[in-house]
Structures are given as C-alpha cells and as structure tokens.
Amino acid sequence: MDNPIVKGGSFLIEDLEPQAIFTPEDFTEDHRMIGKTARDFIDREVMPKLSQIEEQQWDITLGLMKKAGELGLLSVDVPEKYGGLGLDKTSSMLVAEAFGKSGSFAVTYGDQTGIGTLPIVFFGTEQQKEKYLAKFATAEWFTSYSLTEPNSGSDAISIRTTAALSPDKKYYTLNGSKNFLTNAGIADFYITFAKIDGQQFTSFIVPKGLPGITLGKEEKKMGIKGSSTRTMILENVQVPVENVLGEIGKGHKIAFNILNFGRFKLGASAIGGSKGVIADAIKYAKTRKQFGKAIAEFGLIQHKLAEMAIRIFAGESMVYRTAGLIDTALAHVNREGADASTQILKGIEEYAVECSILKVAGSEILDYVVDEGVQIFGGYGFMEEYPVARPYRDSRINRIFEGTNEINRLLITGMLLKRAMKGELPLMQKAQQLIGEITGFQDDADSSDMRLVRGAKKTALFAAGIAVQKYGTAFEEEQEVIGHISDIIMQIYAMESVLLRVQKMKEAAPIYQDIVRTFVNDAILQIEIHAKQILAAVAEGDSLKTYLLALRKLLKHTPINTIPCRRRIAAQLLERESYLV
C-alpha cells in the first residue's frame, strides 16, 4: 500500500485511478492466511454448535472464545507490546467478515475485541494496558461496554449515571443504570460511562465483583439469542480512581471514536453474513423443484440471487477500499512511539464518514440478502430448522447497533459539512461553483460508467449546495433532506468502489462487467430519485424547473437492459454454488 494518504470524504470531489484503491484482489499472503484461519475456525468449530450457543449454553460460548484466543483471532487489534498480534486493519476486517455468519457468536466476539477492548488500547494508561489487554486477547477475562441507559440511546451525552469522588480521593462512587449490555452475563469488567458530579462525562473500568452491582435477567431478544444482553444497576459502587479510563470529562472521545471502529468492522461482518446466506440460498434453489424443474431456473429467482451478489460485491468493495485507506494512513505511524495510540485513532477518525457509510450500507445489504433468502426458501424459510431463519432474525439488530442507521445518515452529511466549514475539504466552493454554472451545464458526450460517477458527484454537491443555501443555519433540522443527500453519497462511494475495483482487475471476467453495468445503472436511477426529492423540497416554480433541467444533464443516461446481465450473474453463482469471490 504505497499510495499517498487520501483525505476522508475527498472521494466526492476527486477522481481516482483504479490503482489508487485497495481491493480484495490485493490481499497479501498474510491476509489470505488470517482470513482462512478465521473462516476455518467458524466453519469447523462454531457453526456446528450454533444451536447450543442460541440456547445460551455459556460454557460452549466461553470455550469457543478461548479457542479463538489461542488462534490469535481476539488479538488482531491489540499491539504486540501487550500480547497481541498488532495486525493491519485489513486483517481485522477479514476476521470480522469471517465471524459475520455466526450470528450471536459474532456479537460476543465483536464486543470483546471491539468496544470492550479498544477503549483500553487507545485510551488506557500503561498500567491498564499491561493489566487487561493480554487477558482480554486470550479470553481469560471477558469485557463488556455499558453506555446506553433507559433514557439515553443515540443521545449518549445525556446519560444520568453519576460518579462522585470520595473525600479521601481513593475511589469514585457510581450510581445509575445501564441497558442492553452485550456480554453482560459473562463479563469480568465493564467499560462504563458516568458523569462526575453530574457534569464531566467520563469512562471507568468497572470490575464485576464490586459490591452494589446488580445484573438483570437475560433479555429475551428477537435475534442474536445466543449473546448475553442484560441491564446493570449501579448502587453506590466504589470504583478505584486508577480505574478511570482516559481523561476526566473527555469520555465522549472514547465513546464516539470507538464507535467509528465498531461501524467499520460491522460493515465487514454484515458482508460476511451475507455471503453465508447467499450460499445457502443458491444450494436450496438448485435442489428445490416446482412445476417439474429446479426453482433456480426461474427468472425471478435468478434475479434475486444476482441482486444479492451485486450488492454483496458492492459492500465488499467499499469495505476493503476503506480498510486500504486506513492502513495507508497508519503505515507511517511508529507503533512503538509514545503517541502511537493517538496517531492510530486519528487515522481511523479521518475516515469517520466512510465508516458510517460501511455501517449503513453493510447492514442494509445484509437485511436485503436475508429477506430474499427467506423468500427463496419459501415456507421452509420460515421454519427454524432451515438455515435462513436465524440470520433473518439476527440481521435486524445491525441497523440499530453502533448508532442507528438514521443517526449515521445524519452523520455522513453532517461530518462532511463540518469538514467543509473548517476548510479541510473544499466542498462548498465546488458546490457554489456548480450552482453558479447551472444554466451553462452541457451534456457530456462521454457515455461511460465513469462519466456517470462524475455526474453523480456533481449532483451530490449541487443538491447539497442548494439545500445549505436554502436553509442556512437551520439546515441540520432538515433531516429528510440530509437523509437523501447521504443516500446519494453512499451510492457514489459504492459505484466508484465497484467500478475502480473491476477496472483494476487485469483481465476482469465478464461477470464482473455485468455487475458493474447493472450496479451503476440502478444506482444512477436511485440517485436521480433522491436528487429530485431534495430539489422539490428546496425550490418551486421556474427555479425548480431550472434545477431539474440541470439534473437531467448531470445524470443523462440511457438505461440498459439488466435482465440478461442478472441471468448471466445467476448462472455463475449456480455453477459455483457460492458467492463469486
């Protein structure tokens, strides 16, 4: 990864060459080895025991986590200095993807290695890192994360749990309650947030055995039934001062920065889950017969299978493009330096927009895939003994985890505009330039997919610029408009990632050309719908007509016949009996 560091969000205003992005075809031998190790572990050890995991046989879950620890799968993101492997983020994503199809077990793993461990990796003192990280990485100790409360979910800063320093300044007394703690029942420690004196939002490492901690019963969840989810009540719990995590009053830095990493990995996990479901759907479609032939021969079933693969390919392309961006940004960090954690966190934070895109896109791709998977199985898909019922139930939480998709849609556009206002990205200058040239837009003679991507980027800037101009400082209250802008931005990132990935292939097989043409064709249609919604919200009369005329020029295209494309994609899937890569 010798590419120059790319600023987060700059994909909206820059045109890239295929060699500028990282793709799955660029995996090193080490990447392939860690991915295979993770997949083999899940397939051989975890998948045969999913029913026991779902029944909350915790000895099974704990034993499997310890085996994962022995293989190094829990220590990918832990620095070598503290007993971890300290691998790159592409490796981390490969492991997250492999675990994705294991449902509840993936949640247990994700909480242990992500929001349960990373706060200490990035914000812990030297003593805290030495005490906890090696034992978290081997599953000798289990960890949990407790931020959400009965009255504060997405609005995390409004928590009511309090902390008061004792007169002798040896401990803080915590009082409050926490909801939806993943790994609560198996955890030895809780990364907990409270407000010192009701004001200073701060993080603490809370040992399970302290007097005053009460755990509620296991929640009866719709999905991810095999993960532990409980409430925690804190009544005069005395937490030693050395268990303060990070700076006093700066707990929001931990909460929000760790969420970026969680979103990043959730996108990969969702794609892994999607690959598992499409494989089951393909095999079933080939064996299930109706009207004298396999349902795989029916056009509408082929459409579903092909669309699953197209969306998975787009999600996968975005996931590893983003991993490449982060790894490139972190390549020059001195991992042994005193400020290594700060620099690594800064590198990940640079791509917070892309992380939110992965979270939203990945979770919605998975939801599409599991839903159509059930449909392909028909009535049997509704039965628990068939393989798609569980992932259908499990998938739904991902649109809520790590900040709801609604919150992340607001963040995608909001973070980009904040960077623009700070002068970090010249988004508004580009937007104003486009608005000023509105009457002079000319049809682009280029009919390529890349021309459509460029037109889509201009559309996003054009629509966002007009919306900001219309609403001014009240723009952030126009959530529906912001949502449409974010959907355009996500489509652009996906389109460009797919297109550049296939262009980068030395000899792209025809199936990948079909994927690109179909995805870009459909994405442009969706972008046009979102753009029209935005323009209709901010203008009317002659102004609206002028804007719509400009939009038609920006997105001018002739729709292609995607039916034969999808049929060819489906044929390849059925031949391979799995996802394409």
C-alpha positions in Angstrom: 0.0 0.0 0.0 2.3 2.7 -1.3 -0.4 5.0 -2.3 -0.5 8.6 -0.9 -2.7 9.3 2.0 -6.2 10.3 0.9 -8.3 12.7 3.0 -11.5 11.2 4.3 -14.6 12.2 2.3 -12.5 13.5 -0.6 -14.0 10.9 -2.9 -16.8 13.4 -3.5 -14.6 15.9 -5.2 -11.7 13.9 -6.6 -11.4 11.5 -9.5 -9.2 8.5 -8.7 -7.4 6.0 -10.9 -8.0 2.3 -10.2 -4.5 1.8 -8.8 -5.3 4.3 -6.0 -7.7 2.0 -4.2 -7.2 -1.3 -2.3 -9.3 -4.2 -3.3 -9.7 -7.9 -2.2 -7.6 -8.8 -5.2 -4.7 -7.0 -3.5 -4.7 -9.2 -0.4 -1.3 -10.4 0.7 -0.5 -14.0 1.6 -0.7 -13.0 5.2 -4.1 -11.5 4.7 -5.3 -14.7 3.0 -3.9 -16.8 5.8 -5.6 -14.9 8.6 -8.8 -14.9 6.6 -8.6 -18.7 6.1 -7.8 -19.3 9.8 -10.9 -17.3 10.8 -13.2 -19.0 8.3 -11.9 -22.5 9.2 -12.5 -21.8 12.9 -16.0 -20.6 12.3 -16.9 -23.4 9.9 -15.4 -26.2 11.9 -15.8 -25.1 15.5 -18.6 -22.6 15.7 -21.3 -23.3 13.1 -21.8 -26.9 14.3 -22.6 -25.6 17.8 -24.9 -22.6 16.8 -28.0 -24.3 18.3 -26.2 -24.7 21.7 -25.0 -21.2 21.5 -28.6 -20.0 20.8 -29.7 -22.0 23.9 -27.2 -19.9 25.9 -25.0 -22.7 26.9 -22.4 -20.3 28.1 -19.7 -23.0 28.6 -19.8 -23.6 24.9 -19.5 -19.9 24.1 -16.7 -19.4 26.6 -14.8 -22.4 25.3 -15.0 -21.3 21.7 -13.9 -17.8 22.6 -10.8 -19.2 24.4 -10.1 -21.3 21.3 -10.4 -18.2 19.2 -8.0 -16.5 21.6 -5.5 -19.4 21.2 -5.6 -18.9 17.4 -4.9 -15.2 17.8 -8.3 -14.2 16.5 -9.1 -12.0 19.5 -5.8 -10.1 19.4 -5.6 -8.8 15.9 -6.1 -5.2 17.1 -4.1 -5.5 20.3 -0.5 -4.2 20.0 2.3 -6.8 20.1 3.7 -4.9 23.1 0.7 -6.0 25.2 0.4 -9.6 24.0 -1.5 -9.0 20.7 -0.7 -9.5 17.1 -0.9 -5.8 16.1 -2.0 -6.6 12.6 -3.3 -4.1 10.0 -6.9 -3.1 9.7 -7.4 -5.2 6.5 -6.6 -8.3 8.6 -9.1 -7.1 11.3 -11.8 -6.7 8.6 -11.1 -10.2 7.3 -11.6 -11.7 10.7 -14.7 -9.7 11.3 -16.1 -10.8 7.9 -15.4 -14.5 8.7 -17.2 -14.2 12.0 -20.2 -12.5 10.4 -22.2 -15.6 9.6 -22.0 -16.9 13.1 -24.7 -14.5 14.4 -24.8 -14.4 18.2 -21.2 -15.6 18.4 -20.1 -12.8 16.1 -21.7 -10.3 18.6 -19.9 -11.9 21.5 -16.7 -11.7 19.6 -17.3 -8.2 18.3 -18.0 -6.8 21.8 -14.9 -8.5 23.3 -12.5 -7.4 20.6 -14.1 -4.0 19.7 -15.9 -1.8 22.1 -14.8 -3.9 25.1 -11.1 -3.8 24.4 -10.3 -0.9 22.1 -11.1 1.8 24.7 -8.1 0.5 26.7 -6.0 0.1 23.6 -6.4 3.7 22.6 -7.1 5.5 25.9 -5.7 3.3 28.7 -2.7 4.1 30.8 0.4 2.0 30.5 -0.6 0.1 33.7 -4.1 -0.5 32.4 -2.9 -1.8 29.1 -0.5 -4.2 30.8 -3.1 -5.4 33.2 -6.0 -6.0 30.8 -5.1 -6.4 27.2 -3.3 -9.7 27.1 -6.1 -11.3 29.2 -8.8 -9.9 27.0 -6.9 -11.1 23.9 -6.9 -14.7 25.3 -10.4 -14.6 26.7 -9.0 -15.2 30.2 -11.1 -12.2 31.1 -14.2 -11.0 29.3 -15.3 -7.5 28.8 -18.4 -5.5 28.2 -19.4 -2.0 27.2 -22.1 0.0 29.1 -23.1 3.3 27.7 -26.9 3.1 26.8 -29.4 4.0 29.5 -33.2 3.8 29.7 -33.4 7.5 28.7 -30.3 7.9 26.5 -29.5 5.8 23.5 -28.3 7.8 20.4 -28.1 10.9 22.6 -25.3 9.3 24.7 -24.2 12.6 26.3 -27.5 12.8 28.2 -26.7 9.8 30.4 -27.7 10.1 34.1 -25.3 7.7 35.8 -23.3 9.8 38.2 -19.8 9.4 39.8 -18.6 11.2 42.9 -15.1 11.4 44.2 -14.6 10.1 47.8 -13.3 12.5 50.4 -10.0 10.6 50.6 -9.8 10.7 46.7 -9.3 6.9 46.5 -12.4 5.9 44.6 -15.5 7.2 42.7 -19.0 6.2 43.8 -21.2 5.3 40.8 -24.9 5.3 40.8 -27.2 4.7 37.8 -28.5 2.1 35.4 -27.3 0.8 32.0 -29.3 -1.0 29.3 -28.5 -3.6 26.6 -25.0 -4.6 27.8 -23.7 -7.1 25.4 -21.6 -9.9 27.1 -23.1 -8.7 30.5 -23.6 -12.1 31.9 -20.1 -13.4 31.0 -18.1 -10.3 31.5 -15.4 -9.7 34.2 -15.2 -6.0 33.5 -17.5 -3.3 32.2 -16.3 -0.2 30.3 -18.8 2.2 31.8 -19.6 5.8 31.4 -20.8 8.2 34.1 -20.8 12.0 34.8 -18.6 13.1 37.6 -20.6 15.5 39.8 -23.3 15.2 37.1 -21.2 17.2 34.6 -18.0 15.6 33.5 -18.7 12.7 31.1 -16.0 10.1 32.0 -15.2 6.5 31.4 -14.4 3.9 34.0 -13.3 0.2 34.1 -15.7 -1.4 36.5 -14.8 -4.9 37.8 -17.8 -7.2 38.0 -17.4 -8.3 41.6 -17.7 -4.8 43.2 -20.4 -4.5 45.8 -23.5 -2.7 44.6 -23.5 -4.1 41.1 -26.7 -5.9 40.1 -27.4 -7.5 36.8 -30.9 -8.0 35.4 -32.2 -11.2 33.8 -31.1 -12.1 30.3 -33.2 -10.1 27.8 -35.5 -12.2 25.6 -34.4 -10.8 22.2 -35.9 -11.2 18.7 -32.5 -12.2 17.4 -28.8 -12.8 18.4 -30.3 -15.0 21.1 -27.0 -16.7 21.9 -25.4 -13.5 23.1 -25.7 -12.2 26.6 -27.7 -9.0 27.0 -28.7 -7.7 30.4 -29.2 -4.5 32.3 -26.8 -3.3 35.1 -27.8 -1.4 38.2 -25.1 0.6 40.0 -25.8 1.4 43.6 -23.0 3.2 45.5 -20.4 1.2 43.6 -16.9 2.2 44.7 -14.6 2.2 41.7 -10.9 2.8 42.4 -9.5 6.1 40.9 -6.9 4.1 39.0 -9.8 2.6 37.0 -10.7 6.0 35.4 -10.2 5.4 31.6 -8.9 8.3 29.6 -9.2 11.9 30.7 -11.8 13.1 33.2 -14.6 14.9 31.3 -13.4 13.5 28.0 -15.4 10.3 27.9 -17.2 11.4 24.7 -13.8 11.0 22.9 -13.8 7.3 23.9 -17.5 6.7 23.1 -17.5 8.4 19.7 -14.1 7.3 18.4 -14.6 3.7 19.4 -18.0 3.7 17.6 -16.1 4.6 14.3 -14.1 1.4 14.6 -17.3 -0.5 15.5 -19.0 0.8 12.4 -16.0 -0.1 10.3 -16.0 -3.7 11.5 -19.8 -4.1 11.5 -19.8 -3.4 7.7 -17.4 -6.3 7.2 -19.3 -8.6 9.5 -22.5 -7.9 7.6 -20.9 -8.7 4.3 -19.6 -12.0 5.8 -23.1 -12.8 7.0 -24.5 -12.0 3.5 -22.0 -14.4 1.9 -23.2 -17.2 4.1 -26.9 -16.7 3.3 -26.4 -16.4 -0.4 -24.5 -19.8 -0.4 -27.4 -21.4 1.4 -30.0 -19.8 -1.0 -28.1 -21.0 -4.1 -27.9 -24.6 -2.9 -31.5 -24.7 -2.0 -32.6 -23.1 -5.3 -30.8 -25.8 -7.2 -32.4 -28.7 -5.3 -36.0 -27.4 -4.7 -38.2 -28.4 -7.6 -41.6 -26.8 -8.5 -43.6 -27.3 -11.8 -41.1 -30.0 -12.8 -37.9 -28.1 -12.6 -35.5 -26.5 -10.0 -36.6 -23.1 -8.9 -33.1 -21.9 -9.8 -34.3 -22.0 -13.4 -37.0 -19.4 -12.8 -36.2 -15.8 -13.9 -37.4 -14.1 -10.7 -35.3 -16.5 -8.5 -32.3 -15.8 -10.7 -33.0 -12.0 -10.3 -32.9 -12.4 -6.5 -29.7 -14.4 -6.5 -28.0 -12.0 -8.9 -29.1 -8.9 -7.0 -27.8 -10.5 -3.7 -24.4 -11.0 -5.4 -24.3 -7.5 -6.9 -25.0 -5.8 -3.5 -22.5 -8.0 -1.7 -19.8 -7.2 -4.3 -20.5 -3.5 -3.8 -20.3 -3.8 0.0 -17.2 -5.9 -0.1 -15.6 -3.4 -2.5 -16.4 -0.5 -0.1 -15.2 -2.4 3.0 -11.7 -3.2 1.7 -11.3 0.1 -0.1 -11.8 1.8 3.3 -9.5 -0.7 5.0 -6.9 0.2 2.5 -7.4 3.9 3.1 -6.9 3.4 6.9 -3.9 1.1 6.5 -2.2 3.6 4.2 -2.8 6.4 6.7 -1.4 4.3 9.5 1.6 2.9 7.6 3.9 5.7 8.8 2.9 5.5 12.5 5.6 4.4 14.8 3.9 1.6 16.7 6.4 1.8 19.4 6.1 5.6 19.8 4.6 7.2 22.9 1.8 8.7 20.9 1.1 5.6 18.7 -2.4 5.1 20.0 -3.3 8.7 19.4 -2.0 8.6 15.9 -3.8 5.3 15.1 -7.0 6.7 16.4 -6.6 9.9 14.4 -6.0 7.8 11.3 -9.3 5.9 11.8 -11.2 9.1 12.7 -10.1 10.6 9.4 -12.4 8.1 7.7 -15.4 8.5 10.0 -17.6 9.3 7.1 -16.6 6.2 5.3 -17.0 4.1 8.5 -20.6 5.4 8.8 -21.2 4.5 5.1 -20.0 1.0 5.7 -22.2 0.6 8.7 -25.4 1.7 7.0 -24.7 0.1 3.6 -23.5 -3.2 5.1 -26.4 -3.6 7.5 -28.9 -2.8 4.7 -27.2 -5.2 2.3 -27.5 -7.9 4.8 -31.1 -7.2 5.5 -31.9 -7.4 1.8 -30.0 -10.7 1.4 -31.6 -12.4 4.4 -35.0 -11.3 3.4 -34.7 -12.6 -0.1 -33.0 -15.7 1.3 -36.2 -16.5 3.2 -38.3 -15.8 0.1 -36.2 -18.2 -2.0 -36.7 -20.9 0.7 -40.5 -20.1 0.7 -42.4 -21.6 3.6 -39.4 -23.6 4.7 -37.5 -20.3 5.2 -39.9 -19.5 8.0 -39.0 -22.7 9.8 -36.3 -22.6 12.4 -34.7 -25.9 11.3 -33.8 -24.4 7.9 -30.6 -22.2 7.7 -32.1 -18.8 6.8 -34.5 -18.2 9.8 -31.7 -17.5 12.3 -29.8 -15.0 10.1 -33.1 -13.3 9.2 -33.7 -12.7 13.0 -30.1 -11.9 13.7 -29.6 -9.3 11.0 -32.2 -6.8 12.2 -30.1 -5.5 15.1 -27.3 -4.3 12.8 -29.4 -1.3 11.7 -29.6 -0.3 15.4 -26.1 -1.3 16.6 -23.3 1.3 16.6 -25.6 4.2 16.2 -28.9 3.7 14.3 -28.8 4.0 10.5 -30.8 7.2 10.9 -28.2 8.7 13.1 -25.4 7.6 10.8 -27.2 9.1 7.8 -27.2 12.4 9.6 -23.6 12.0 10.5 -22.4 11.2 6.9 -23.6 14.6 5.5 -23.1 16.4 8.8 -19.4 15.4 9.2 -18.7 16.3 5.6 -20.2 19.8 6.0 -18.2 20.3 9.2 -15.0 19.5 7.4 -16.0 21.9 4.7 -16.7 24.7 7.2 -13.3 24.0 8.7 -11.6 24.4 5.4 -10.5 20.7 5.4 -12.5 19.9 2.2 -13.4 22.4 -0.5 -17.0 21.0 -0.8 -18.9 24.3 -0.6 -16.6 26.0 -3.0 -17.2 23.2 -5.5 -20.9 23.3 -4.8 -21.1 27.1 -5.3 -19.2 26.8 -8.5 -21.7 24.3 -9.8 -24.7 26.4 -8.7 -23.2 29.4 -10.5 -22.8 27.4 -13.7 -26.3 25.9 -13.6 -27.6 27.5 -16.8 -24.4 26.5 -18.7 -24.3 22.8 -17.9 -23.6 20.9 -21.1 -24.4 17.4 -22.0 -21.3 15.2 -21.6 -20.6 13.2 -24.8 -18.9 10.5 -22.7 -21.3 7.7 -22.1 -19.1 5.6 -19.8 -19.8 4.4 -16.3 -17.1 6.7 -15.0 -18.9 9.7 -16.6 -22.0 8.7 -14.6 -20.0 8.6 -11.4 -18.6 12.1 -12.1 -22.2 13.2 -12.8 -23.3 11.7 -9.6 -20.6 13.5 -7.6 -21.7 16.8 -9.2 -25.3 16.0 -8.3 -24.5 15.5 -4.7 -22.6 18.8 -4.5 -25.2 20.6 -6.5 -28.1 19.3 -4.4 -26.3 19.8 -1.1 -25.2 23.3 -2.0 -28.7 24.4 -2.9 -30.1 22.9 0.3 -27.5 24.6 2.5 -28.1 27.9 0.6 -31.9 27.5 1.2 -31.9 26.5 4.9 -28.7 28.2 6.2 -28.1 27.6 9.9 -31.3 25.6 10.1 -30.1 23.0 7.7 -29.3 20.5 10.4 -33.0 20.4 11.3 -34.0 19.2 7.8 -33.4 15.6 8.5 -35.3 14.3 5.5 -33.2 16.3 3.1 -30.0 15.3 4.9 -31.0 11.7 4.6 -31.5 12.0 0.8 -28.1 13.7 0.5 -26.4 10.9 2.5 -28.1 8.2 0.3 -26.7 9.9 -2.8 -23.2 10.0 -1.1 -23.4 6.3 -0.2 -24.4 5.3 -3.7 -21.5 7.3 -5.1 -19.0 5.6 -2.8 -20.4 2.2 -3.8 -20.5 3.0 -7.5 -16.9 4.2 -7.6 -15.6 1.4 -5.4 -17.2 -1.2 -7.7 -16.1 0.5 -10.9 -12.5 1.1 -9.9 -12.2 -2.4 -8.4 -13.2 -4.0 -11.7 -11.1 -1.6 -13.8 -8.1 -2.6 -11.6 -8.5 -6.3 -12.4 -6.0 -7.1 -15.1 -8.5 -9.3 -17.0 -11.9 -8.8 -15.4 -14.2 -11.8 -16.2 -17.4 -10.9 -18.0 -19.4 -11.5 -14.8 -17.7 -8.5 -13.1 -18.5 -6.3 -16.1 -22.1 -7.4 -15.7 -22.0 -6.5 -12.0 -20.6 -3.0 -12.8 -23.0 -2.2 -15.5 -26.0 -3.4 -13.5 -25.0 -1.7 -10.3 -24.1 1.7 -11.9 -27.3 1.6 -14.0 -29.5 1.0 -10.9 -27.6 3.4 -8.6 -28.0 6.3 -11.1 -31.7 5.7 -11.1 -31.8 5.8 -7.3 -29.6 8.9 -7.1 -32.0 10.7 -9.5 -34.9 9.9 -7.3 -33.1 11.2 -4.2 -32.0 14.3 -6.0 -35.4 15.1 -7.2 -36.8 14.8 -3.7 -34.1 17.3 -2.5 -34.8 19.8 -5.3 -38.5 19.6 -4.8 -38.0 20.4 -1.1 -35.9 23.5 -1.7 -37.4 25.1 -4.8 -40.6 25.5 -6.7 -41.8 27.1 -10.0 -39.2 28.3 -12.5 -36.4 27.7 -10.1 -37.3 24.1 -9.7 -37.7 23.6 -13.5 -34.2 25.1 -14.0 -32.7 22.8 -11.3 -34.4 19.7 -12.8 -33.1 20.6 -16.2 -29.6 20.8 -14.8 -30.1 17.5 -13.0 -31.1 15.8 -16.3 -27.9 17.0 -17.9 -25.8 15.8 -14.9 -27.3 12.3 -14.9 -28.1 11.9 -18.5 -28.0 8.2 -19.3 -29.7 5.5 -21.3 -30.9 2.7 -19.1 -29.5 -0.7 -20.0 -31.4 -4.0 -20.2 -30.2 -5.6 -16.9 -32.2 -8.8 -17.3 -29.5 -10.7 -19.3 -26.8 -9.3 -17.0 -28.5 -10.7 -14.0 -29.2 -14.0 -15.7 -25.5 -14.4 -16.5 -24.5 -13.5 -13.0 -27.0 -16.0 -11.6 -25.6 -18.7 -13.9 -22.2 -18.2 -12.5 -23.5 -18.3 -8.9 -25.3 -21.6 -9.6 -22.3 -23.1 -11.2 -20.1 -22.2 -8.2 -22.7 -22.8 -5.5 -21.4 -19.8 -3.6 -20.7 -16.1 -3.7 -18.3 -15.1 -6.5 -15.0 -14.4 -4.6 
